[in-house]
């Protein structure tokens, strides 16, 4: 396998430290959902529905806040936004274990609104640090780091909550998030490339950058994570129906490993696939996964093709947004991408759950995969229109040797 793209990308100044800090910073962020669930259920004595409402409030806040914070980064710079979010996160996680449920619910929404924008900031910084022709391996590394964080963060939170107390886990996760904000404030990665104008610029009209093609990329980003969120729930349901729920961790780990391998291969190949093709392939390979649910190892094998497309799809959508958004609004565009990813996951899980409750576990894969494929078909005309549109003509420059000589 060709490792040259990775070597060239990692040799760029600042990228290696950015990716290293991002892995560590994302671990506590990926643990927030399960930590709040354990606290509401075990310490507050509420049901899983009440815990789900807290998670939903936080998710809605994050989806609304990501583009707003991105706009602040574009206009005010990164450090003021990091300071605001780090302080807000510190206050929430310090107070959360003392809050009654009626207060915790709206507070979780506010905390989500001002959630530390690590995911979008890292992708915006990659666009600033890496030339466009080398971004594919850089975004592949970013997607693999996200996968690693989701493998480690929730598992550590579950282990700590069950071994000690959910209340202490809340404080630990909060301390990790505050430490992440401080690390990013100290690192202060660039959000504009060296050859791009720094500081506040003239406002870019929305119609100039929020084009149909960018909206199509955001739509397929949402579709991709909707499929992933549905798959997560459907795996548990299929294994539970087969009496093998104890193998859930192994199956999800196999799915994650397949994603890591796929992401690594995506960054190393010479020719990349468009996000639309990757989302369509991810959706189509997810539809038949439920047919392998008789045994856990069959489910692992059935998940490999879809799993291998997870990280490449997220990397491709991030890369596409970085290319389509002008530097002056790249933070807001990356925030919109983060919102699309968040909303997709938030929709996929309950959608698959409703389908499973009304039919059978295998239909959770089939329906969410079908919806993802339908979204890909819906935005296909935008991609085809773009490919048919000829590039703008470049005015010819007269040859200096043939230019008339001034008298």
N, C-alpha and C positions, 0 to 999 in steps of 0.2 A: 504493500500500500504506500502511496506517495505521501510522505510526511513533510515535504518541502513547504506546502502552504502553511502548516502549523509553525514550522521553524521561522518562516519569514514574518508571520504575524506576531509571534511571541518576541521576536527581536525588536519590534517597534517600541520606542521609549514609553513607559507608563502602562502598557497593556498588561504585562505580567502581574504587577502589583494590584492593578484594578481587579483582575479576575480572582486573585487570591483573597483580597479583602471581601469581594462580593460573595464568595462561597461561605466564608465565616459569618458575614452579616446576614445572609439569607436563612441560616439555620434557625435562629430564634423566631424570625418572621413566619417561617413555615410551621412553627409549633403553636401559633396563637389559637387556631381553631380548636384543636383537640384539648388544649389547656383550658380554654373557656368552657368547653363542654364538660370536662371532668369537674370543674369548680361548680358549675350550676347544678349538675346532677348529684354530686357527692356531698359538697359542703352546704349548698343552699337547699338540697332536698327537693329540687324541681325535676320535672320529667325531661325526656329528650326533646320534646316539642318546644319547651321553654328554652332549652339550650340552643336549639336550632334557630329560634328567634333572635337570640343574642348574636349568633354567627351571621345570620342574615342581615341584621342591623349593621354589623361591622363591615360586611361585604358591600352593602349598598353605599355606605359612607365611603369606602375605598374606591368604588367605581365612579362616584361623583367627584371625589377629591383628586384623583390622579391627573386628569387634564387641567384642573385648576392649579394644582401645584406645579405641573409642567409649564403652564403659562407664567407663573411666578418665577420659575427658574429662567425662562427666556428673558424676562423683563428686569429681574432684580439680581440674578446670579444664583449660584448653587448654595453658597454658605448661609445666607439668610434663611433660605427654605429649610436647610438641614437643621439650623438652630431652632426654628419654630417647631418643626416636627419632633425633634428629639426632646424638647421640653414638654410638648404635649403628650408624647408617648410615656415619658417618665412620670408625669402627673397621673395619667390614667392607670398605669400598671402598679403604681405605688398605692393608689386609692382603691383599685378594683376589689381586693379581698375584704374591704370594709363596707362595701356598698350593698344595700338591699337590692333585690331583683328589680323592682320598679325603677330604681335609679340607674342600675347597671345597664339596662336596655338602651335608653337614649344616650348614655355616656359612651357605650360601645360604638354607636353611630358616629359620634363626634370624634372618637379615637380613630375610626376608620377614615373619616374625612381628612384627618391630618396624619395619616399613617406614613411612616418613613418611606419615601419613594425610591427604595433601593433598586427595584427591578427596572423601572423606567430610566432612572438616572444612569445605571450601568450601560444600558443599551444606547442612550444618548451619548455617553462618553466614548463608547466604542466607535460611534460614527465620527466623533471628533478626533480620535486618536489614529484611526485606521483609514487609509485611502479606500475609495469605493471598490476598487478591484481586489482588495484583500479582505474585505469584510466577511465573506462567507465562512472561512475557518474561524474568525474571531467570534462571530455569532453562534457558530456551532459549539465552540468552547463555552460560551455563555449559557446555551441551552443545556449542555451537559452539567454545568455547575448548578443550574436550577434543579435538575434531576437528582443530583447528589444531595442537595439541601433538603428536598422533599423526602428522600430516603432516610436521612439522619434526623432532621428536626422533630417530626411527629413521634418517631420511635423513642427519642430521648425524653420527650415530654411525657409520653405514656409511662415509661420506666420510672421517671421521677415522681409522677403523680401517684402511682401505685405503691412505690417503695416508701415515700415520705407522705406528703399531703398535697392536694391540689392548690391549697393556699400558698404554700412555699413555692410551688411550681410557677404560679402567677408572678411572684416576685422575681424568681430566677429568669423567666422569659423576659420580663420587663427590663431587668438589668442587662440582659444580652442585647436587647433592642437599643437601649440607651448607649451601650458600648459600641454598637454598630454605627449609630449616628455620630458618635465622637470620632470613630476611626475614619469615616467618610469625610467629616469636617476637616480633619487633619490632612487626609490624602488630597482632598479638594481636586478631584479629577476634572479635566477640562470638559466643557459642554459645547465649545466651538473649536473648530480646527484652527491651526496656526494661520492658514491663509484665508480664514473667514473673519468678517468684521466682528469685533468684540463690543460688548456694552449694548445698551438699548439702541434699537434700530427703529426705523419707521414701521408702524404697524402694517403687516402684510394682510391685505383683504382676504377674508375667508374663502371667497370664490377662487382665489388664485392658488390655494394649496389644498383645500378640502375638495379635491376633484373626485369624479366618479371612480377613477382607478384607486385612489387612496381609500375611499369608502368600501370598495370591493375587497381590498386587502384587510380592512378592519372586519368586514363581514366574514371572510374565511377564517380570520383569527378566532372570532367568536365561535364559528362552527367547529373548528378544530378542538377547542377546549370543551365545548359542549359534548362532543364525542368522548373526550377523555374523562369528563366528570361522570357521564353515564356509564362508561366502562367500569369505573371504580366501584359504583354501586352494584352493577350487574355481576361483577366477579363475586362479591360477597353473597349475593342472592343465589347464584348458581351453585356455589359450594355449600351453602346452607341447605339448599334443597336436596343435594346429593349426600348430605351427612358428612361432609369433609370440610366444615368451616374452619377447623384447626389448621388447615393448609393455606389459609388466606394470605398470611404473611409471605409464604414461599412463592405463591403465584404472583402477588404484586411485586415481589423482588425480581422475579424472572422478567416480568413486564418492564420494570425499570432498567434492568440490565440490557434488555433488547433495545430500549430507547437510547441508552448510552452508546451502544455499539453502532446503532444507526446514525446518531449524531456525529460520532467520530468519522464514520465513512463519508457522511455528507460533506464534512469540512475538508476531506482529503481528495475527493473526486475533482476532475478537471472541469466538468460542465455541471452547473447546478440546474435543478428543476424549478419552474415557477411555483409560487405558493399554491396556486389554484390546483395544479396537478397533484401536489403532495397532499392537499386536503381531500381531494377526490379519492386518491389511493388509500389514505388513512380511513376514510369513511367506508369504502368498499371492503377493505380487509377486516373492518370491525363487524360488519353485518353478520358473517357466518361464525363468529367466535363462539357463540352459545352452543353450537353443535358439538363442541369438544368438552362439554360440561359433565360427562359421565364420570370422569376421574380427574383429579387435580392435575396430574401430569399431562393429560390430554389438553386441558385448558391452558396450561403453560405453553404447549406447542402451538395451539391455535392463536395465542396472543402474540407470538413472535413477529409475524409480518406487520401487524398493526403497531406493536411496540416499537419496531425499528423505524417507524415513520413519525413517532411523536416528536422527538427532539429536532429532526430536520424540518418539520413543518413550522414549529415555533421559531426556529432560527431563520427560516426563509421569510416568514412574515415580518420579523424584526428588521431584517436586511432590506426588505422592500419599503417599509415605512421610512427607514433612514435615507433611502435614495429619493423618495417622492417628496419628502418634507423639506422646505427651504430651511437653512440654518436658523433664521430668526424665529421660527415656530416649531423647531424640532422637538423641544421639550413638551409642548402641548400635544404634538402628534404622537410622541411616544407615550404620553399619558393616556391618550385615547386608545392606543394599542393595549396598554395595560388594563384599561377599563373593559375593552372587548374580551380580553383573556379572562378577566375576573367574572364578568357577566356570563360568559360561556360555561365556566365551571359551575357557577351558582345555578344556572338553568339546567345543566345536564343531569346533575344528581337527582333533584326532585322529579324531573321528567322521566328518567329511567325508573325511579321508584314507583311512580304512578302507573307506568306501563306494566311493570312487574306485578304490582298488586292486582291489576285488572286482567292479566293473562298468565304468562309464565316467565321465569327468570331469563330464558334465552332471548325473549323479545326485547329485553332491555338493551342488548347489543344491537339487535336488528333495527329497532326504531331510531335510536340515536344515530347509528351509522347512516341510515336512510336520510335522516334530516340533514346531516352534514353533507351528504352527496347532493341533495336537492339545493342546498345553499350554493354549492360549487356550480351546479348547473345554472342557477339564477344569475350568478355574476359572470358566467362565461361570455355573454355578449359584450360586456365591458372590455374584457381581455382581447376578444377578437377584433373589436373596434379599434383598440389601441394598436394592435399589430397591423391592421390595414391602413392606419393613418401614416402617411409618409413623414419622415422627420423634416423640420423646417429647413428650407434651402439656405445654404451659407453663401453669402455674396462673394463672388470671385474677386480675388486680389490680383491686380495686373502684375505680370512678371516685371521685375525691376529692370531686366535687360531690354524688355520690349516697350517699356514706358516711354512716352515722348519726352524728349529733352527740352527743358525750358530754354527759351532763347536768351 
